[in-house]
Amino acid sequence: MYTLLVEVYLGVPFGYEPNAELKKLLEDFRDMVNFCIDYAYKRRITSYAKLRGGVYEEWKRRWDYSTHYCHSACKIALAMLKKHRKNKKEGKPEARKLFMQLDPQLYRFYGDKIRISVRPRQFLFIYLRFGEYQRKFIDAWREGKLKTGEITVNEDKIIIPFKREVDLQNPSDWIAIDINESNVTAVSSNPHVLRIEHELRTVHTTYFIIRRRIQKLARYKPKTAERLLRKYSDREKNKTKDICHKISKLIVEFSKEYGFGILMEDLKGIRKRIKRGRRMNRRLHSWNFRRLQFYIEYKAKLNGLPVEYVNPRGTSSLCPVCGGRLAPNGHRLLKCPRCGYENDRDLIAGINMLRMRGAPLPLKAINEDSNRAIRDGTGSKC
């Protein structure tokens, strides 16, 4: 067993009462970012040190704020330019929204309020609005368990990243998470099975039908249609986020109880690799795998559980015993023609992920446990 200390960050949103002074600061910061973008774009600058050195004197002549605002504006400008180039867009980007990022030298957190340094010895106090969720982090910060990082301020929220040093140990047992369109199946090496049936696909399909009806209305009442589309889009997003939070909480609590490390498939770029059509586009849209993986990862690390990703190639098509190609053998069952091994397709994916990590493969016990879980309905439902 080794010790691995890492810093885990979690951004927590706080509401606040807007005021004219803060809005003016946000508007000026947007101008600073656009000034830095223009300077870097014309001179093809990609280095932070070179950009900061180039704009510093002119920046001081234009604005009389603390110089740390210049540092933040340069970082954001370079990040926007990098993303613009990555997306292969022409011209230069432009900051339109009102927001700013402040490093710890520019603010001080008091729990119920934030003091922002505007100019030397001139401060702006922002009183925060928060509920029980935010209060947990404030209490942990006051007890010295959490620290704060670089905050983000926009027109109606302040995002405070709380950071905590956790010990990610190398566990003796692992649990593999297979994320599907209608369920999440987890298989551990000791063995345990956790199957969570969810309604993400149903939610997306329901709101797809609603949007299609609203789009017919757009011919006659475009403003009403636009308002309704925005309303139902927010509802769909909130429902899917809530379901993903509940699923990830169940998985992390289950893993923490038994001390499992967590394995997931590296699905980055899968939407580009899959052949796309109208039907497939809809299916991929209803598959919130990245959001769910993100929630599982940060909650696991906050609880001191390690998270690793494995190559998804062949996890649902190769036999975990002999490596042969599996063939369908009934509803959700796959069978290996070479060695005769048979199991549920989601469980096979999890077992293959454990094999890739080098964890023990509890093939017989998994078979027995999975049959019980499916037959008796002992899997959890979200």
C-alpha positions in Angstrom: 0.0 0.0 0.0 1.5 3.3 -1.1 0.5 6.9 -0.2 -0.4 9.4 -3.0 -1.3 12.9 -1.9 -3.2 15.0 -4.4 -5.1 18.2 -4.3 -8.8 17.9 -5.3 -10.8 20.9 -6.3 -14.6 21.4 -6.3 -16.2 24.7 -7.5 -19.1 25.7 -5.3 -21.5 28.4 -6.6 -22.7 31.3 -4.3 -25.3 33.9 -5.0 -24.7 37.6 -4.2 -26.4 41.0 -4.4 -25.1 42.8 -7.5 -24.0 46.4 -7.2 -22.9 49.2 -9.6 -19.3 49.1 -8.4 -18.8 45.4 -9.1 -20.6 45.7 -12.5 -18.1 48.5 -13.4 -15.2 46.3 -12.4 -16.6 43.4 -14.5 -17.0 45.6 -17.5 -13.5 47.0 -17.1 -12.1 43.5 -16.8 -13.8 42.4 -20.0 -12.1 45.4 -21.7 -8.7 44.3 -20.3 -9.2 40.8 -21.7 -10.1 42.1 -25.1 -7.1 44.5 -25.0 -4.8 41.5 -24.3 -6.4 39.4 -27.0 -5.9 42.1 -29.6 -2.2 42.6 -28.5 -1.5 38.8 -28.6 -3.3 38.2 -31.8 -1.6 40.9 -33.8 1.9 39.8 -32.6 1.1 36.0 -32.6 2.1 35.7 -28.9 1.4 32.4 -27.1 3.7 32.9 -24.1 2.2 34.3 -20.9 5.5 36.0 -19.9 5.8 37.7 -23.3 2.2 38.9 -23.3 2.4 40.3 -19.8 5.7 42.0 -20.5 4.3 43.5 -23.7 1.0 44.9 -22.4 2.1 45.9 -18.8 3.0 49.6 -19.4 0.1 50.3 -21.7 -2.2 48.5 -19.3 -1.1 50.7 -16.4 -1.8 53.8 -18.4 -5.3 52.7 -19.2 -6.4 51.2 -15.9 -5.5 52.0 -12.3 -6.5 48.7 -10.7 -4.2 46.3 -8.8 -1.7 44.8 -11.2 -2.9 41.3 -10.5 -5.9 42.1 -12.8 -3.4 42.4 -15.6 -2.0 38.9 -14.8 -5.5 37.4 -14.8 -6.6 39.1 -18.1 -3.4 37.8 -19.8 -4.1 34.2 -18.8 -7.8 34.4 -19.9 -6.8 36.0 -23.2 -4.3 33.3 -24.0 -6.8 30.6 -23.1 -9.4 32.1 -25.4 -6.9 32.4 -28.2 -5.8 28.8 -27.8 -9.4 27.5 -27.9 -10.1 29.7 -30.9 -7.1 28.2 -32.8 -8.1 24.6 -31.7 -11.6 25.1 -33.1 -9.9 26.4 -36.4 -11.9 29.6 -36.4 -10.9 32.6 -38.4 -10.1 36.0 -37.0 -9.7 36.6 -33.3 -12.1 35.8 -30.4 -13.9 38.4 -28.3 -14.9 38.4 -24.7 -18.6 39.4 -24.5 -19.8 38.0 -21.2 -19.1 39.8 -17.9 -16.9 37.6 -15.8 -13.5 37.7 -14.1 -11.1 35.3 -12.4 -9.3 36.4 -9.3 -6.3 34.7 -7.7 -6.0 34.5 -3.9 -3.9 37.7 -3.9 -6.9 39.7 -5.0 -9.6 38.5 -2.6 -10.1 37.3 0.9 -12.8 34.8 1.9 -14.6 35.3 5.2 -17.3 32.6 4.9 -20.3 34.8 4.5 -18.6 37.5 2.4 -15.7 38.2 0.1 -13.4 41.2 0.2 -12.0 42.0 -3.3 -8.9 44.2 -3.6 -9.8 46.8 -6.3 -6.8 49.2 -5.9 -4.0 49.4 -3.3 -5.8 49.8 0.1 -9.2 50.0 -1.6 -11.6 47.1 -1.1 -15.0 46.0 -2.3 -17.1 43.7 0.0 -19.5 41.2 -1.5 -22.0 39.5 0.8 -22.8 36.0 -0.2 -26.1 34.1 -0.4 -25.9 30.4 0.3 -27.9 27.4 1.5 -27.2 24.1 3.3 -25.0 22.7 0.5 -22.6 25.7 0.6 -22.7 25.8 4.4 -21.0 22.4 4.5 -18.0 23.8 2.6 -17.9 27.0 4.7 -17.9 24.9 7.9 -15.1 22.6 6.6 -13.1 25.7 5.5 -13.5 27.3 9.0 -12.3 24.0 10.6 -9.2 24.1 8.4 -10.1 21.1 6.3 -10.4 23.0 3.0 -8.6 25.9 1.3 -9.8 28.2 -1.5 -8.4 28.7 -4.9 -8.9 31.1 -7.8 -12.5 32.4 -7.8 -14.7 33.2 -10.8 -17.2 36.1 -10.6 -20.0 36.7 -13.1 -23.1 38.9 -13.1 -25.1 36.8 -10.7 -22.7 34.1 -9.1 -19.4 33.7 -7.5 -17.8 30.3 -8.0 -15.4 29.4 -5.2 -13.1 26.4 -5.7 -12.5 24.6 -2.5 -9.4 22.4 -2.5 -8.4 19.6 -0.2 -5.4 17.3 0.0 -6.5 13.7 -0.1 -4.6 10.5 0.2 -5.3 8.3 -2.8 -4.1 4.8 -1.8 -3.6 1.8 -4.0 -6.5 -0.4 -3.0 -6.5 -4.2 -3.1 -9.8 -4.3 -4.9 -11.3 -2.3 -7.8 -14.8 -1.7 -9.1 -15.4 -1.2 -12.9 -18.1 1.1 -14.0 -19.9 0.4 -17.3 -22.0 3.5 -18.3 -24.9 2.6 -20.7 -27.8 4.5 -22.1 -30.4 3.0 -19.7 -28.3 1.7 -16.8 -24.9 1.9 -15.0 -23.4 -1.5 -14.1 -20.6 -1.8 -11.6 -18.6 -5.0 -11.1 -15.9 -5.4 -8.4 -13.1 -7.8 -8.1 -14.0 -9.2 -4.7 -16.9 -9.7 -6.1 -19.9 -7.3 -5.9 -22.4 -6.2 -8.5 -24.3 -2.9 -8.4 -26.8 -2.2 -11.2 -28.5 1.2 -11.4 -31.4 1.6 -13.8 -31.8 5.3 -14.8 -34.2 7.4 -16.9 -31.7 9.7 -18.7 -32.7 8.4 -22.1 -36.4 8.8 -21.3 -35.8 12.4 -20.2 -34.0 13.3 -23.3 -36.6 11.7 -25.6 -39.4 13.5 -23.8 -37.8 16.9 -24.2 -36.9 16.1 -27.8 -40.6 15.6 -28.6 -41.5 18.8 -26.7 -38.9 20.8 -28.7 -40.2 19.4 -32.0 -43.7 20.6 -31.1 -42.4 24.1 -30.1 -40.4 24.4 -33.4 -43.7 24.1 -35.3 -45.0 27.1 -33.3 -41.9 29.1 -34.3 -43.4 29.9 -37.7 -46.2 31.9 -36.2 -44.9 33.0 -32.8 -41.1 33.1 -32.9 -40.6 35.0 -29.6 -42.9 32.6 -27.7 -41.2 29.6 -29.2 -37.8 31.0 -28.3 -38.9 31.5 -24.7 -40.4 28.0 -24.5 -37.3 26.4 -25.9 -35.1 28.1 -23.4 -37.5 27.1 -20.6 -37.6 23.4 -21.5 -33.9 23.3 -22.3 -33.2 24.4 -18.7 -35.6 21.9 -17.3 -33.9 19.1 -19.3 -30.5 20.1 -18.2 -31.5 20.3 -14.5 -33.2 16.9 -14.5 -30.2 15.2 -16.1 -27.8 16.8 -13.7 -29.9 15.7 -10.8 -30.0 12.1 -12.0 -26.3 12.1 -12.7 -25.6 13.4 -9.2 -27.8 10.7 -7.6 -26.1 7.9 -9.6 -22.6 9.1 -8.8 -23.4 9.4 -5.1 -24.7 5.8 -5.0 -21.6 4.5 -6.8 -19.1 6.5 -4.6 -20.9 5.5 -1.4 -20.9 1.9 -2.4 -17.2 2.0 -3.4 -16.2 3.8 -0.2 -18.0 1.2 2.0 -15.8 -1.6 0.6 -12.7 0.5 -0.1 -12.7 0.0 -3.9 -10.7 1.9 -6.4 -12.8 3.0 -9.4 -12.2 2.0 -13.1 -14.0 3.6 -16.0 -13.7 3.5 -19.8 -11.8 6.3 -21.5 -14.6 7.5 -23.9 -12.9 10.7 -25.0 -13.7 11.4 -28.6 -16.2 8.6 -29.0 -18.8 10.9 -30.6 -16.3 11.6 -33.4 -15.4 7.9 -33.9 -18.9 6.6 -34.2 -20.7 6.7 -37.6 -23.2 9.5 -37.2 -26.8 9.7 -38.5 -29.9 11.5 -37.3 -30.9 8.5 -35.1 -27.4 8.0 -33.7 -27.0 11.7 -33.0 -30.1 11.6 -30.8 -28.8 8.5 -29.0 -25.4 10.0 -28.3 -27.1 13.2 -27.0 -29.1 11.1 -24.5 -25.9 9.4 -23.3 -24.5 11.7 -20.5 -21.4 9.5 -20.0 -18.9 12.4 -19.7 -21.0 14.4 -17.1 -21.5 11.2 -15.1 -17.9 10.2 -15.2 -16.9 13.7 -14.1 -19.3 13.6 -11.1 -18.1 10.1 -10.1 -14.4 11.1 -10.4 -14.5 14.3 -8.3 -16.8 12.7 -5.6 -14.5 9.7 -5.4 -11.3 11.7 -5.1 -13.0 13.9 -2.4 -13.5 10.6 -0.5 -9.9 9.5 -1.0 -10.7 6.9 -3.7 -8.4 6.5 -6.7 -9.9 6.7 -10.2 -8.3 5.2 -13.4 -9.4 5.0 -17.0 -8.9 2.1 -19.3 -9.1 1.7 -23.1 -12.7 0.7 -24.0 -11.7 -1.3 -27.1 -13.2 -4.8 -27.0 -14.6 -4.6 -23.5 -18.1 -5.6 -24.7 -17.1 -7.9 -27.5 -14.2 -10.1 -26.2 -14.3 -13.0 -23.8 -12.5 -12.2 -20.5 -11.4 -15.9 -20.1 -9.9 -16.7 -23.5 -10.0 -13.5 -25.5 -12.3 -14.9 -28.2 -15.0 -12.8 -29.9 -18.4 -13.1 -28.2 -21.6 -13.8 -29.9 -25.2 -12.8 -28.9 -27.1 -15.6 -27.0 -30.4 -14.2 -26.0 -31.5 -10.9 -24.5 -28.4 -9.0 -23.1 -26.4 -12.3 -23.0 -23.2 -12.9 -24.8 -21.5 -16.3 -25.2 -18.0 -17.3 -26.3 -18.0 -20.0 -29.0 -14.4 -20.9 -28.1 -14.6 -21.6 -24.4 -18.4 -21.5 -23.7 -18.2 -18.6 -21.2 -21.6 -16.8 -21.0 -22.7 -13.7 -19.1 -24.6 -10.4 -19.2 -23.0 -8.0 -21.7 -22.7 -5.2 -19.2 -21.0 -7.4 -16.6 -18.6 -8.7 -19.3 -17.6 -5.1 -20.0 -16.8 -4.6 -16.3 -14.9 -7.9 -16.0 -12.8 -6.9 -19.1 -12.0 -3.6 -17.5 -10.8 -5.3 -14.4 -8.6 -7.6 -16.5 -7.0 -4.6 -18.2 -6.1 -3.2 -14.8 -4.7 -6.5 -13.7 -7.3 -7.0 -10.9 -8.5 -10.5 -10.0 -11.3 -11.9 -12.2 -14.1 -13.4 -10.1 -15.7 -15.1 -13.0 -17.8 -17.8 -11.3 -18.9 -15.6 -8.4 -19.8 -12.8 -10.8 -22.0 -15.2 -12.7 -23.8 -16.2 -9.6 -24.2 -12.7 -8.2 -25.2 -11.2 -11.5 -28.0 -13.7 -12.1 -29.3 -13.0 -8.6 -29.2 -9.3 -9.1 -31.1 -9.5 -12.4 -33.6 -12.1 -11.3 -34.5 -10.7 -7.9 -34.2 -7.1 -8.8 -31.7 -6.3 -6.1 -29.9 -3.7 -8.2 -30.6 -0.1 -7.1 -32.9 2.1 -9.1 -32.4 5.8 -9.4 
